[in-house]
Amino acid sequence: MGLFDDDTPSLSPVQFFGITADCNTSRGKLKPDKEHLLPSTSDLLAEDSFADVYTGWTVDKLAFHFNVKVPFQKIGEGDFRKGDSIEVFIDTRDMKTKATVSKFCHHFVFFPALAQNFYGREITRFRGDDMHRLCHPEDLQVTPKIEKKGYSLSVEIPAHCLHGFDPLSFSRIGFTYRINRTGGAPQHFAVSSEEYNIEQHPATWGTLKLEQE
């Protein structure tokens, strides 16, 4: 077998440099301020930027705030990617040499309105026995706010929902997101799902450095 097989994605110039961003600690509720704002990679990916994303962490959780600047329209029937939703991908060990989804990888989806009685759930799909139990939707803390010109989502993922999350020993996590909108192309961080099947290739995700004060 050669170095690369048919299931290995080709890499764009962005991937040769990698995308790394700081994720600062947050006290209490994550504030959507400059200290926690993630850089946009939309220009690198040749896509529209229509949302600001903020991140923070403590030993007990990862926190996110999404400020989406297009109006909420609907939850996708059958396929949530055809409506308004936000997907978050996390690898608690940032294993860029791992070609497939491992037990340290997580795929969450969050909604600005109730979908099957919840605002969020884990939907990680593993490809072998290296897996963890999916977290219960009730454990995910999601606070939506819908306004006329857009919506925001505040999300907290408790540490017990993140297999292998140990920020004091592992200060880097693999990370990307996909923000879906009704009738338009999505916004990503670090890697575009137009080029790669990001659900299955965590090696293409960006990196968050969990900065300590």
URPE-V190554 format. One record per residue. N is the residue number from 1. RES is the residue in one small letter. PHI is phi as a letter, one per 20 degrees, with the letter a starting at -180 (NA if undefined). PSI is psi as a letter, one per 30 degrees, with the letter a starting at -180 (999 if undefined). OMEGA is omega in whole degrees, -180 to 180 (NA if undefined). Layout:
# URPE-V190554
n & res & phi & psi & omega
N & RES & PHI & PSI & OMEGA
N & RES & PHI & PSI & OMEGA
This chain:
# URPE-V190554
n & res & phi & psi & omega
1 & m & NA & k & 180
2 & g & f & a & -179
3 & l & f & e & -180
4 & f & c & k & 176
5 & d & d & a & -175
6 & d & f & f & -177
7 & d & e & f & -179
8 & t & e & k & -177
9 & p & f & k & 172
10 & s & f & l & -175
11 & l & d & k & 176
12 & s & e & l & 177
13 & p & g & e & 179
14 & v & g & e & -176
15 & q & f & f & 179
16 & f & f & f & 178
17 & f & e & f & -176
18 & g & m & l & 177
19 & i & c & j & 178
20 & t & c & k & 179
21 & a & c & l & 178
22 & d & e & k & 173
23 & c & c & j & -174
24 & n & e & l & 177
25 & t & f & l & 178
26 & s & c & k & 178
27 & r & d & k & -177
28 & g & m & b & -179
29 & k & f & k & 179
30 & l & f & k & 179
31 & k & e & k & 177
32 & p & f & i & -179
33 & d & c & l & -175
34 & k & g & e & -178
35 & e & f & f & -175
36 & h & d & g & -178
37 & l & f & k & 175
38 & l & f & k & 174
39 & p & f & k & 176
40 & s & e & k & 175
41 & t & d & g & -176
42 & s & f & e & 179
43 & d & f & e & 179
44 & l & f & e & -177
45 & l & e & g & 179
46 & a & l & h & 179
47 & e & c & l & 178
48 & d & f & k & 174
49 & s & d & j & -178
50 & f & c & g & -180
51 & a & b & k & 171
52 & d & d & k & -176
53 & v & c & k & -179
54 & y & c & k & -178
55 & t & c & l & 175
56 & g & a & l & -178
57 & w & b & l & 164
58 & t & c & l & 178
59 & v & f & f & -176
60 & d & e & f & -173
61 & k & a & l & 162
62 & l & d & k & -178
63 & a & c & k & 179
64 & f & c & k & 171
65 & h & c & k & -179
66 & f & d & k & 176
67 & n & d & j & -174
68 & v & e & k & -171
69 & k & d & h & 169
70 & v & c & k & -175
71 & p & f & k & 172
72 & f & f & k & -180
73 & q & d & e & -177
74 & k & a & l & 168
75 & i & e & k & -178
76 & g & f & k & 177
77 & e & f & k & 179
78 & g & n & e & 179
79 & d & d & j & -175
80 & f & f & f & -180
81 & r & f & f & 178
82 & k & e & f & 176
83 & g & c & a & -179
84 & d & e & j & -180
85 & s & a & l & 180
86 & i & c & k & 177
87 & e & d & k & 179
88 & v & c & k & -179
89 & f & d & k & -176
90 & i & c & k & 170
91 & d & d & j & -172
92 & t & f & f & 178
93 & r & d & f & 176
94 & d & l & h & -176
95 & m & e & i & -176
96 & k & f & f & 179
97 & t & e & f & -179
98 & k & e & k & -173
99 & a & e & f & -176
100 & t & c & l & 179
101 & v & f & k & 180
102 & s & d & a & 179
103 & k & f & f & 179
104 & f & e & f & -178
105 & c & e & k & -178
106 & h & c & k & 177
107 & h & c & j & -180
108 & f & d & l & 172
109 & v & c & k & -178
110 & f & c & l & -175
111 & f & c & k & 175
112 & p & f & f & 176
113 & a & b & l & -177
114 & l & f & k & 175
115 & a & c & j & -176
116 & q & l & h & 174
117 & n & m & g & 179
118 & f & c & l & 175
119 & y & e & f & 180
120 & g & a & l & 177
121 & r & a & l & 175
122 & e & e & k & -177
123 & i & c & g & -178
124 & t & g & k & 177
125 & r & d & j & -179
126 & f & e & l & -177
127 & r & d & g & 180
128 & g & a & a & -178
129 & d & e & f & -180
130 & d & e & i & -170
131 & m & b & l & 174
132 & h & c & l & 177
133 & r & f & k & 179
134 & l & f & k & -179
135 & c & f & l & 178
136 & h & e & k & -180
137 & p & g & e & -179
138 & e & f & f & -179
139 & d & e & f & -179
140 & l & e & k & -179
141 & q & e & j & -176
142 & v & c & k & 179
143 & t & c & j & 180
144 & p & e & l & 173
145 & k & b & j & -178
146 & i & d & k & 177
147 & e & c & l & -173
148 & k & f & e & -174
149 & k & e & f & -179
150 & g & r & a & 179
151 & y & b & l & 175
152 & s & c & l & 176
153 & l & c & k & 170
154 & s & d & k & -173
155 & v & c & k & 172
156 & e & c & k & 178
157 & i & d & j & -178
158 & p & f & l & -178
159 & a & g & e & -177
160 & h & f & f & 174
161 & c & e & f & -175
162 & l & d & j & -177
163 & h & g & k & 178
164 & g & n & g & -179
165 & f & f & j & -178
166 & d & b & i & -170
167 & p & f & f & 179
168 & l & f & f & 178
169 & s & d & e & 180
170 & f & c & j & -171
171 & s & e & g & 177
172 & r & c & k & 174
173 & i & c & k & 171
174 & g & f & k & -174
175 & f & b & k & 164
176 & t & b & l & 176
177 & y & b & l & 172
178 & r & c & j & 179
179 & i & d & j & -176
180 & n & e & k & 178
181 & r & c & k & -180
182 & t & f & k & 174
183 & g & m & g & -179
184 & g & b & l & 179
185 & a & f & l & -179
186 & p & f & l & 173
187 & q & d & k & -177
188 & h & c & l & 170
189 & f & c & k & 171
190 & a & m & e & -175
191 & v & b & k & -177
192 & s & e & k & 176
193 & s & f & f & 171
194 & e & f & f & -179
195 & e & d & e & -175
196 & y & c & l & 172
197 & n & e & i & -170
198 & i & f & f & 178
199 & e & f & f & -173
200 & q & d & f & -174
201 & h & c & i & -179
202 & p & f & f & 179
203 & a & f & f & -180
204 & t & e & f & -177
205 & w & f & l & 174
206 & g & f & a & -179
207 & t & c & k & 170
208 & l & d & k & 173
209 & k & e & j & -179
210 & l & e & j & -175
211 & e & f & k & 177
212 & q & d & k & 180
213 & e & f & 999 & NA
